[in-house]
Amino acid sequence: MIKLPINLIIGIILVAIVLGTALLSLIWTPHDYALLNISEKFHQPNYIYWLGTDQLGRDVLSLLMAASRNSMIVALVAVLLGGSIGTLLGLLASAIGGWVEDLVMRIADIGFAFPALLFAIMLAAVFGPSLTNAVFAIAFINIPVFARITRASANQIWTRDFVLASRAAGMGRSIITFNHILPNILAPIIVQATIEFAVAILAEAALSYLGLGAQPPSPSWGRMLSEAQTLLYLAPQLAIYPGICIVIAVLGFGLFGDGLRDLTDPRLVRER
Amino acid sequence: MAYFLLRRTIGFLLTLFTVSVIVFGVMNILPGDPALTILGLEASDDSLAALREKLGLNEPLLERYFSWILNALIGDFGKSHSFGVPVAGLISERLSMTVSLAISGMVLTILLALCLGIGAAANHKKIGDWGVMFFSQLGIAIPAFWLSILLVILFSVKLRWLPPGGFPGWDNPLMAIKSLILPTVALALVQSAVLARVTRSSALEVMRLDYIRTAKASGFSNSRVLWRHVLPNALIPIVTIVGMQFAAVVTGTIVIENVFYLPGLGRLIFQSIANRDLPTVQALVMMFAVIVVTANFIVDLLYLVIDPRLKERN
């Protein structure tokens, strides 16, 4: 019987809560999150509005639930997009080696010079702020991360006997890459994807808070916080809930990723 | 040693060059017509043509790139489209704000992280250790802008000790420092969470080594062993993260300045985006990217100072 690391267990619980809420919001929210009802504004939590209402009379719980869905979609698309490009580049670098490998790694180094925020700022200045640009910016910072980890893991597999045997049997580099290398390095890639998912949630919230991500009326935790900030003296509670949601989601996916890593690669278990 | 320095310096310059190409490319080639981006779809053909001429858009792309880079090297970033004054002037007016925030944030980050990390390592597997680990796990998940809002709710809205935002200028030093306290703390708390964790694990690695046991057996006090023997030898991974964090702190100031309405470069970027002021955004993005790349380069060089063995190896 495998003993699951404690961070993995907490991570699974938090991720289940966040994903469950996001999925539930597809079919049910307590109220219509987009429904404006000025006469009901600034309600404290009560049995009709469990977390109260905001400055436009919208139900806060429904907004938070709908925002969780958006946050998950943005993180998923950004990590899938950046992760696939990065993984392909890493596989290419490892399979060909030589100057191609050097070139890919230098490009990855340069990618690290651009934090997501700077890239999003450039895209917003050129195309105007939008959630799509935020997704591209977050995907972009994922490319070098995945390229590096894929190359490092793939280089190890290329030296194994069964790969040498396949080469001796006349298999091409591309077939070996997809039949033997990729399946054997999936574990570290999936672990990294989980951790990057947490980073992406945080980045989306920050970009939306700054007005570079989700635009009204699309609900987003980050934007809810920036709206609540102007009402701190009137309704400070509005600035609490979205932040808690962000922390739960980021903590959940972060712990889940850490736990998966400890489970799949016992050599990496660090002092805790 | 000389070879190592040369290789790193060439790599640094190449990275800077590529970064400048990317910034220029995204800002000048992607939009198709920057004049249209700046003036919007309703602009008349005449005004578009006039702006193209003013921005030098009729020149060949390569020529524009090189004139931008060469002018930037002598401190000329062109003219701001929305403010109507040189971008360099706008930057120098606001630079001190961003620099003081970044430096105070970084100093507080390092102080907090070293104390917490070494403290946790000294109390390994005791309550203090668990406390630090919990703080660092939480700190990594809390967005700096939300922490800022929480600090404002507590210290400005409830207790009324500190201003919720804005900056009165250095003419009134006491008020100026007061208005920088919350932004600095918000910037540093989140960053120190990551650094404390690295400090702790790096210190734990060193504490297992024989010479630490020898030092303890020689009768040195615990704190002397920790600060004089463990910390200097645990510095390499710490410095790596500090370099990365300096970059994070610098870009963090962009967010924090917007949370606290501080008149620095981060605010200027967002004003420029709202005004579609491409030359200003381009100059500022390039500046922040240069700071990030330079910070990483300095970290590379610092390795040599911290670990003299690397000099021989290279």
Chai-1 contact restraints between the chains, C-beta under 6 A:
chainA,res_idxA,chainB,res_idxB,connection_type,confidence,min_distance_angstrom,max_distance_angstrom,comment,restraint_id
A,I110,B,T15,contact,1.0,0.0,6.0,A-B,restraint_1
A,I110,B,T18,contact,1.0,0.0,6.0,A-B,restraint_2
A,A113,B,V19,contact,1.0,0.0,6.0,A-B,restraint_3
A,A113,B,A289,contact,1.0,0.0,6.0,A-B,restraint_4
A,A113,B,V292,contact,1.0,0.0,6.0,A-B,restraint_5
A,A113,B,V293,contact,1.0,0.0,6.0,A-B,restraint_6
A,P115,B,T251,contact,1.0,0.0,6.0,A-B,restraint_7
A,L117,B,T251,contact,1.0,0.0,6.0,A-B,restraint_8
A,L118,B,V285,contact,1.0,0.0,6.0,A-B,restraint_9
A,L118,B,F288,contact,1.0,0.0,6.0,A-B,restraint_10
A,I121,B,I269,contact,1.0,0.0,6.0,A-B,restraint_11
A,I121,B,V285,contact,1.0,0.0,6.0,A-B,restraint_12
A,M122,B,V26,contact,1.0,0.0,6.0,A-B,restraint_13
A,M122,B,V285,contact,1.0,0.0,6.0,A-B,restraint_14
A,A124,B,I273,contact,1.0,0.0,6.0,A-B,restraint_15
A,A125,B,I273,contact,1.0,0.0,6.0,A-B,restraint_16
A,A125,B,V281,contact,1.0,0.0,6.0,A-B,restraint_17
A,V126,B,L30,contact,1.0,0.0,6.0,A-B,restraint_18
A,V126,B,P31,contact,1.0,0.0,6.0,A-B,restraint_19
A,L202,B,P143,contact,1.0,0.0,6.0,A-B,restraint_20
A,A205,B,P143,contact,1.0,0.0,6.0,A-B,restraint_21
A,A206,B,P143,contact,1.0,0.0,6.0,A-B,restraint_22
A,Y209,B,F145,contact,1.0,0.0,6.0,A-B,restraint_23
A,Q229,B,I149,contact,1.0,0.0,6.0,A-B,restraint_24
A,L232,B,I153,contact,1.0,0.0,6.0,A-B,restraint_25
A,L232,B,V157,contact,1.0,0.0,6.0,A-B,restraint_26
A,Y233,B,V157,contact,1.0,0.0,6.0,A-B,restraint_27
A,P236,B,I153,contact,1.0,0.0,6.0,A-B,restraint_28
A,A239,B,I149,contact,1.0,0.0,6.0,A-B,restraint_29
A,G243,B,W146,contact,1.0,0.0,6.0,A-B,restraint_30
A,I246,B,P143,contact,1.0,0.0,6.0,A-B,restraint_31
A,V247,B,A141,contact,1.0,0.0,6.0,A-B,restraint_32
A,V247,B,I142,contact,1.0,0.0,6.0,A-B,restraint_33
A,V250,B,A141,contact,1.0,0.0,6.0,A-B,restraint_34
A,L251,B,A141,contact,1.0,0.0,6.0,A-B,restraint_35
A,R270,B,S201,contact,1.0,0.0,6.0,A-B,restraint_36
A,E271,B,S201,contact,1.0,0.0,6.0,A-B,restraint_37
A,E271,B,L204,contact,1.0,0.0,6.0,A-B,restraint_38
